[in-house]
């Protein structure tokens, strides 16, 4: 056998051994260098605007949750809080007064109805009495006038008799005693006429008084009726008072909300760290005037890092959640980290791009897609927080 043939056989054996070794070494695991460290990125922004008084942290400083990051001038918020508290106190006072008026109005209106009804009845009794008095006075007037007429006729007759007897007395045809009796009867008749006339005047006065009483009774009836009508509006008055009380209650709630908002604004004047992390991209300085929503810095919690590995779609056939992963970090070549597959993305990375590919245009070229796979570290693997978001890593997933 010639030397050339032996060389070719040796090369073929070496190639076969190399292919076998590669197949052996790559069988049962998948690896990619398209992977990097990821972590939560927490932007810190101002919820209120104002002038920055103090920034007690620096870039790349590790802070605990609740650490003060930025202090904003809070004097405007303190004034707003005091004003809101004063408005709340005023609204509560109005509510207390309105609530007190409800039972008072209900009681007074109920009493007013009873009083008004009693007044109407009394006015009716007074009217009836005045009418009765008028009728009685008119009857007395008629009787007195009739009596005057009779007494005047009697007085005229008696005067004539006295005059006639006077002439007869001068002729001594009648006695002095008869004449004196006739004169006495005439005087008595005139006195009776005067008494009857006084009774007429008294009856006329009584009629006027009765008419005035009737007029006064009518006025009393009118007033009592008006009071009764006013009292009968009691349900509407009580409803109005209750409505004002409800309105006062609504104003109290509004004032309470305003106080809560002012307290919240005052609290937000001090920006604190929501989580433990490292300060990054600080862009705020003392004296700066900031607006609500303006980004101030970023917090990155290094205690919660993971690996995002973009495997080819052809590498996912045997990959499952929970499989063991060995991670090589470019920055720490001699240090390996252990983890496991946490989840596999629901779509390829290209689907999440700003301009996803459109393969229905007819210009289709098949490209192997990559699917993001989330890998979490085992407990205690990065206690020193060596891994930083964005670092390049090479994960190897053991599928068997």
TAWO-V89920 format. One record per pair of residues at least 12 apart in sequence whose ideal C-beta (glycine too) atoms are under 10 Angstrom apart, sorted by sequence separation. I is the first residue (numbers start at 1). J is the second residue. D is the distance in whole Angstrom. If there is no record, write none. Layout:
I&J&D  I&J&D
This chain:
56&68&6  57&69&5  167&179&10  283&295&7  284&296&4  325&337&9  326&338&6  327&339&6  357&369&9  44&57&10  55&68&9  56&69&7  57&70&8  165&178&6  166&179&6  169&182&9  271&284&9  283&296&6  284&297&7  325&338&7  326&339&8  54&68&8  55&69&7  56&70&8  165&179&5  168&182&10  281&295&8  282&296&7  283&297&7  324&338&7  325&339&5  54&69&10  55&70&6  56&71&8  164&179&10  165&180&9  281&296&9  282&297&4  283&298&9  324&339&8  325&340&6  54&70&7  55&71&8  165&181&9  166&182&8  281&297&6  282&298&8  309&325&8  323&339&10  324&340&6  325&341&6  53&70&9  54&71&4  161&178&10  162&179&7  165&182&5  166&183&8  279&296&10  280&297&7  281&298&5  323&340&6  324&341&8  325&342&10  350&367&8  52&70&6  53&71&5  54&72&9  161&179&10  162&180&9  164&182&8  165&183&8  279&297&6  280&298&5  281&299&10  307&325&8  309&327&9  322&340&6  323&341&5  351&369&9  375&393&9  52&71&7  53&72&7  54&73&10  162&181&9  163&182&9  271&290&10  279&298&8  280&299&7  281&300&9  321&340&8  322&341&6  350&369&6  52&72&6  53&73&5  161&181&10  162&182&4  163&183&10  278&298&9  279&299&6  280&300&6  307&327&6  321&341&5  322&342&8  348&368&10  349&369&7  350&370&8  351&371&10  352&372&8  375&395&6  50&71&10  51&72&7  52&73&8  53&74&8  161&182&5  162&183&5  165&186&10  277&298&9  278&299&7  279&300&8  320&341&7  321&342&7  348&369&4  349&370&5  350&371&10  50&72&4  51&73&4  160&182&10  161&183&9  162&184&9  277&299&4  278&300&5  307&329&9  319&341&7  321&343&6  347&369&9  348&370&6  349&371&7  373&395&8  375&397&8  49&72&8  50&73&5  159&182&9  162&185&7  163&186&9  276&299&8  277&300&5  278&301&8  321&344&7  348&371&5  349&372&6  46&70&7  48&72&7  50&74&8  51&75&10  158&182&7  159&183&9  161&185&7  162&186&4  268&292&9  273&297&10  275&299&6  277&301&4  278&302&6  320&344&9  347&371&8  348&372&8  373&397&8  44&69&6  47&72&10  50&75&9  51&76&10  158&183&9  161&186&7  162&187&9  271&296&7  274&299&7  275&300&9  276&301&6  277&302&7  319&344&7  345&370&10  346&371&9  347&372&9  44&70&8  46&72&7  48&74&9  50&76&7  158&184&9  159&185&9  160&186&9  271&297&9  273&299&6  275&301&5  276&302&9  277&303&8  345&371&6  346&372&9  49&76&9  50&77&8  158&185&5  159&186&5  162&189&10  265&292&10  274&301&10  276&303&7  277&304&9  344&371&6  345&372&4  48&76&9  157&185&9  158&186&4  159&187&9  161&189&10  273&301&10  275&303&9  276&304&10  316&344&7  344&372&8  345&373&7  48&77&7  157&186&9  158&187&8  275&304&9  343&372&9  344&373&5  345&374&8  155&185&9  156&186&9  158&188&8  159&189&8  307&337&8  343&373&8  344&374&8  154&185&9  155&186&7  158&189&4  159&190&8  342&373&8  343&374&5  154&186&9  155&187&9  157&189&8  158&190&8  307&339&7  309&341&9  341&373&6  342&374&4  343&375&9  155&188&9  156&189&8  306&339&8  311&344&9  341&374&8  342&375&6  343&376&9  154&188&9  155&189&4  156&190&10  158&192&10  307&341&10  311&345&10  341&375&6  342&376&4  154&189&5  155&190&5  307&342&9  310&345&9  313&348&7  339&374&10  340&375&7  341&376&8  342&377&10  153&189&9  154&190&10  155&191&9  306&342&7  339&375&5  340&376&6  151&188&10  152&189&8  155&192&7  156&193&9  306&343&10  308&345&9  339&376&6  340&377&9  151&189&7  152&190&9  154&192&7  155&193&5  310&348&9  337&375&10  339&377&4  340&378&7  151&190&9  154&193&8  155&194&10  310&349&6  338&377&7  339&378&6  151&191&9  152&192&9  153&193&9  337&377&6  338&378&5  151&192&4  152&193&5  155&196&10  308&349&10  337&378&8  150&192&9  151&193&4  338&380&10  339&381&7  150&193&9  151&194&9  338&381&6  339&382&10  148&192&9  149&193&10  151&195&8  152&196&8  337&381&5  147&192&8  148&193&7  151&196&5  152&197&9  336&381&9  337&382&7  147&193&9  148&194&10  150&196&8  151&197&8  148&195&9  149&196&8  147&195&9  148&196&4  325&373&9  327&375&7  147&196&4  148&197&6  337&386&9  146&196&9  147&197&9  148&198&10  325&375&5  327&377&8  337&387&7  144&195&10  145&196&8  148&199&8  325&376&9  335&386&8  144&196&6  145&197&9  147&199&7  148&200&6  319&371&9  321&373&9  323&375&10  325&377&9  143&196&10  144&197&8  147&200&8  315&368&10  321&374&9  325&378&9  329&382&10  144&198&9  145&199&9  146&200&10  314&368&6  316&370&10  319&373&7  324&378&9  327&381&9  332&386&6  341&395&9  144&199&4  145&200&6  313&368&6  314&369&9  315&370&9  316&371&6  331&386&8  332&387&9  143&199&8  144&200&4  312&368&5  313&369&5  315&371&9  331&387&9  337&393&8  339&395&8  341&397&6  143&200&9  144&201&8  312&369&8  313&370&7  316&373&8  329&386&8  331&388&8  340&397&9  341&398&10  141&199&9  142&200&10  144&202&7  145&203&8  311&369&10  312&370&6  313&371&6  315&373&9  329&387&7  337&395&9  339&397&10  340&398&10  341&399&9  140&199&7  141&200&7  144&203&5  145&204&10  310&369&9  311&370&6  312&371&8  329&388&10  332&391&9  140&200&9  141&201&9  143&203&8  144&204&9  310&370&4  311&371&6  327&387&9  331&391&6  336&396&9  141&202&9  142&203&8  309&370&9  310&371&7  311&372&8  330&391&7  331&392&8  332&393&10  140&202&8  141&203&4  309&371&9  310&372&6  311&373&5  329&391&6  330&392&5  331&393&9  140&203&4  141&204&6  309&372&7  310&373&8  329&392&8  330&393&7  139&203&8  140&204&9  141&205&10  308&372&5  309&373&5  328&392&10  329&393&5  330&394&8  137&202&9  138&203&8  141&206&8  308&373&7  309&374&8  328&393&6  329&394&8  137&203&6  138&204&10  140&206&7  141&207&6  307&373&8  308&374&6  309&375&6  327&393&5  328&394&4  329&395&10  136&203&9  137&204&8  140&207&9  307&374&7  308&375&8  327&394&7  328&395&8  137&205&8  138&206&9  306&374&6  307&375&4  326&394&9  327&395&5  328&396&8  137&206&4  138&207&6  306&375&6  307&376&8  326&395&7  327&396&8  136&206&8  137&207&4  306&376&5  307&377&8  325&395&5  326&396&5  327&397&10  136&207&9  137&208&8  305&376&9  306&377&7  325&396&7  326&397&8  134&206&8  135&207&10  137&209&7  138&210&8  304&376&9  305&377&7  324&396&9  325&397&5  326&398&7  133&206&7  134&207&6  137&210&5  304&377&10  324&397&8  325&398&7  133&207&9  134&208&10  136&210&8  137&211&9  323&397&6  324&398&5  134&209&9  135&210&8  323&398&6  324&399&9  133&209&7  134&210&4  305&381&10  323&399&6  133&210&4  134&211&6  305&382&7  320&397&9  323&400&9  132&210&8  133&211&9  134&212&10  319&397&6  130&209&9  131&210&8  134&213&8  303&382&8  318&397&9  319&398&10  320&399&7  130&210&6  133&213&6  134&214&6  302&382&8  303&383&9  305&385&8  307&387&8  318&398&10  319&399&6  129&210&9  130&211&8  132&213&10  133&214&8  305&386&10  306&387&9  308&389&10  316&397&10  318&399&4  130&212&8  131&213&9  302&384&10  303&385&7  305&387&5  315&397&8  317&399&8  318&400&7  130&213&3  131&214&6  302&385&4  305&388&8  306&389&10  316&399&10  129&213&7  130&214&4  301&385&10  302&386&9  305&389&7  307&391&9  309&393&8  311&395&9  315&399&9  129&214&10  130&215&8  302&387&7  308&393&9  309&394&9  127&213&9  128&214&10  130&216&7  131&217&8  302&388&7  305&391&9  307&393&6  309&395&5  311&397&8  126&213&7  127&214&7  130&217&5  302&389&8  307&394&10  308&395&10  309&396&10  126&214&9  127&215&10  129&217&8  130&218&9  300&388&8  307&395&6  309&397&8  127&216&9  128&217&8  300&389&6  126&216&8  127&217&4  130&220&10  126&217&4  127&218&7  125&217&9  126&218&10  123&216&10  124&217&8  127&220&8  123&217&6  126&220&6  127&221&6  122&217&10  123&218&8  125&220&10  126&221&8  123&219&9  124&220&9  123&220&4  124&221&7  122&220&8  123&221&4  126&224&10  122&221&10  123&222&8  120&220&9  123&223&8  124&224&8  119&220&8  120&221&7  123&224&4  119&221&9  122&224&7  123&225&8  120&223&9  121&224&8  119&223&8  120&224&4  123&227&10  119&224&4  120&225&6  118&224&9  119&225&9  116&223&10  117&224&9  119&226&10  120&227&8  278&385&8  116&224&6  119&227&6  120&228&5  280&388&10  115&224&9  116&225&8  119&228&7  280&389&9  116&226&9  117&227&9  118&228&10  278&388&9  116&227&4  117&228&6  278&389&10  115&227&8  116&228&4  119&231&10  115&228&9  116&229&8  113&227&9  116&230&7  117&231&8  112&227&7  113&228&7  116&231&4  117&232&10  112&228&9  115&231&7  116&232&8  113&230&10  114&231&8  112&230&7  113&231&4  112&231&4  113&232&7  111&231&9  112&232&9  113&233&10  109&230&9  110&231&9  112&233&10  113&234&6  109&231&7  112&234&7  108&231&10  109&232&9  111&234&10  109&233&8  110&234&7  109&234&3  112&237&9  108&234&8  109&235&8  109&236&9  106&234&8  109&237&6  110&238&9  105&234&8  106&235&9  108&237&9  109&238&6  108&238&10  106&237&9  107&238&10  105&237&6  106&238&5  109&241&9  105&238&6  105&239&10  103&238&9  105&240&9  106&241&8  102&238&7  105&241&5  106&242&9  101&238&10  104&241&9  105&242&9  103&241&9  102&241&5  101&241&5  102&242&6  100&241&10  101&242&9  99&241&9  102&244&9  98&241&7  99&242&9  101&244&8  102&245&6  98&242&9  101&245&7  98&243&9  99&244&10  100&245&9  98&244&5  99&245&5  97&244&9  98&245&4  97&245&9  98&246&8  95&244&10  96&245&10  98&247&8  99&248&8  94&244&9  95&245&7  98&248&4  99&249&9  94&245&9  95&246&10  97&248&8  98&249&8  95&247&9  96&248&8  94&247&9  95&248&4  98&251&10  94&248&5  95&249&6  93&248&9  94&249&10  95&250&9  92&248&9  95&251&7  96&252&10  91&248&7  92&249&10  94&251&7  95&252&5  91&249&9  94&252&8  95&253&10  91&250&9  92&251&9  93&252&10  91&251&4  92&252&6  95&255&10  90&251&9  91&252&5  94&255&10  90&252&10  91&253&9  88&251&9  89&252&10  91&254&7  92&255&8  87&251&9  88&252&7  91&255&4  92&256&9  87&252&10  88&253&10  90&255&8  91&256&8  88&254&9  89&255&8  87&254&9  88&255&4  91&258&10  87&255&5  88&256&6  86&255&9  87&256&10  88&257&10  85&255&9  88&258&7  89&259&10  84&255&7  87&258&7  88&259&5  84&256&9  87&259&8  88&260&10  84&257&9  85&258&9  86&259&10  84&258&4  85&259&6  88&262&10  83&258&9  84&259&4  87&262&10  83&259&10  84&260&9  81&258&9  82&259&10  84&261&7  85&262&8  80&258&9  81&259&7  84&262&4  85&263&9  80&259&10  81&260&10  83&262&8  84&263&8  81&261&9  82&262&8  80&261&9  81&262&4  84&265&10  80&262&5  81&263&6  79&262&9  80&263&10  81&264&10  78&262&9  81&265&8  77&262&7  80&265&7  81&266&6  77&263&9  80&266&8  77&264&9  78&265&10  79&266&10  77&265&5  78&266&6  76&265&9  77&266&4  76&266&9  77&267&9  74&265&9  75&266&10  77&268&8  78&269&9  74&266&6  77&269&5  72&265&10  74&267&9  76&269&9  74&268&9  75&269&9  74&269&4  72&268&8  73&269&7  74&270&8  72&269&4  71&269&7  72&270&7  70&269&9  71&270&6  72&271&7  70&270&8  71&271&8  69&270&9  70&271&4  71&272&10  68&270&6  69&271&5  70&272&9  68&271&7  69&272&6  68&272&6  69&273&6  67&272&6  68&273&8  69&274&10  66&272&5  67&273&5  65&272&8  66&273&6  64&272&10  65&273&6  66&274&9  63&272&9  64&273&7  65&274&7  66&275&10  67&276&9  63&273&5  65&275&5  66&276&9  67&277&10  69&279&7  64&275&9  65&276&5  63&275&9  64&276&5  65&277&9  67&279&9  70&282&9  72&284&10  63&276&7  64&277&9  69&282&9  62&276&8  63&277&7  70&284&6  50&265&10  62&277&7  63&278&8  69&284&9  70&285&10  71&286&9  48&264&9  49&265&10  53&269&9  54&270&10  55&271&9  57&273&8  61&277&10  62&278&5  63&279&6  70&286&9  72&288&10  73&289&10  47&264&8  48&265&5  53&270&10  61&278&7  62&279&8  72&289&10  47&265&8  48&266&9  50&268&10  60&278&6  61&279&5  70&288&10  72&290&7  48&267&9  50&269&7  52&271&9  59&278&9  60&279&7  61&280&9  47&267&9  48&268&5  49&269&10  59&279&6  60&280&7  70&290&8  47&268&4  48&269&6  58&279&7  59&280&7  61&282&9  46&268&8  47&269&9  57&279&5  59&281&8  60&282&9  46&269&9  48&271&9  59&282&5  47&271&8  55&279&10  58&282&7  59&283&10  46&271&6  57&282&7  45&271&8  70&296&6  44&271&6  55&282&7  57&284&10  69&296&7  70&297&8  44&272&9  69&297&7  44&273&7  55&284&6  44&274&8  55&285&6  56&286&10  69&299&8  42&273&8  55&286&6  42&274&6  52&284&6  54&286&6  55&287&10  67&299&10  42&275&6  44&277&10  52&285&7  53&286&6  55&288&9  52&286&5  53&287&8  65&299&9  40&275&8  42&277&6  44&279&8  51&286&9  52&287&6  41&277&9  44&280&10  51&287&7  52&288&5  63&299&7  65&301&9  40&277&8  44&281&9  51&288&7  52&289&8  62&299&10  39&277&9  42&280&10  43&281&9  44&282&9  46&284&8  50&288&10  51&289&5  52&290&6  59&297&8  62&300&10  39&278&10  41&280&8  44&283&10  50&289&7  51&290&8  59&298&10  62&301&10  41&281&9  44&284&9  49&289&7  50&290&7  57&297&8  60&300&10  62&302&8  49&290&6  50&291&9  55&296&8  48&290&9  49&291&5  50&292&9  55&297&9  57&299&10  48&291&9  49&292&5  46&290&5  48&292&6  49&293&9  52&296&9  45&290&9  46&291&7  47&292&6  48&293&10  49&294&8  45&291&10  46&292&6  47&293&8  45&292&8  46&293&7  45&293&6  46&294&5  45&294&6  46&295&9  45&295&5  46&296&6  44&295&7  45&296&6  43&295&6  44&296&5  45&297&9  43&296&8  44&297&5  45&298&10  43&297&8  44&298&7  42&297&10  43&298&6  44&299&6  42&298&7  43&299&8  41&298&6  42&299&4  41&299&8  42&300&7  40&299&9  41&300&6  42&301&7  40&300&7  41&301&9  39&300&5  40&301&6  39&301&7  40&302&10  39&302&7  40&303&10  39&303&9  40&304&6  37&302&10  39&304&6  40&305&9  38&304&10  39&305&5  40&306&10  38&305&7  39&306&7  37&305&6  38&306&6  37&306&8  38&307&7  37&307&6  38&308&5  36&307&7  37&308&8  35&307&6  36&308&6  35&308&6  36&309&8  34&308&9  35&309&4  36&310&9  34&309&7  35&310&7  33&309&9  34&310&4  35&311&9  32&309&6  33&310&10  34&311&8  31&309&9  32&310&7  34&312&9  30&309&9  32&311&5  31&311&9  32&312&7  30&311&6  30&312&9  32&315&7  30&314&9  31&315&8  30&315&4  29&315&10  30&316&8  30&317&9  30&318&8  29&318&9  30&319&6  28&318&8  29&319&10  37&327&9  35&327&8  37&329&8  30&323&9  35&328&10  29&323&9  31&325&10  35&329&10  36&330&10  37&331&9  29&324&9  30&325&10  31&326&9  33&328&9  29&325&9  29&326&8  31&328&9  33&330&9  37&337&10  34&349&9  62&385&9  38&372&10  34&370&6  38&374&8  35&372&9  38&375&10  32&370&8  34&372&10  35&373&8  35&375&8  37&377&10  32&373&9  30&373&9  37&382&9  39&387&8  41&389&7  37&386&10  38&387&10  39&388&8  40&389&9  37&387&5  39&389&4  36&387&10  37&388&6  38&389&6  39&390&9  37&389&5  38&390&8  36&389&8  37&390&6  38&391&10  36&390&6  37&391&4  36&391&6  37&392&8  35&391&10  36&392&6  37&393&6  35&392&7  36&393&6  34&392&9  35&393&5  33&392&7  34&393&10  35&394&7  33&393&8  34&394&9  35&395&5  32&393&10  33&394&5  34&395&10  32&394&7  33&395&9  31&394&6  32&395&7  31&395&7  32&396&9  30&395&9  31&396&4  32&397&9  30&396&7  31&397&7  29&396&5  30&397&5  31&398&10  29&397&6  30&398&9  28&397&10  29&398&5  30&399&6  28&398&6  29&399&6  28&399&6  29&400&8  27&399&9  28&400&4  27&400&8
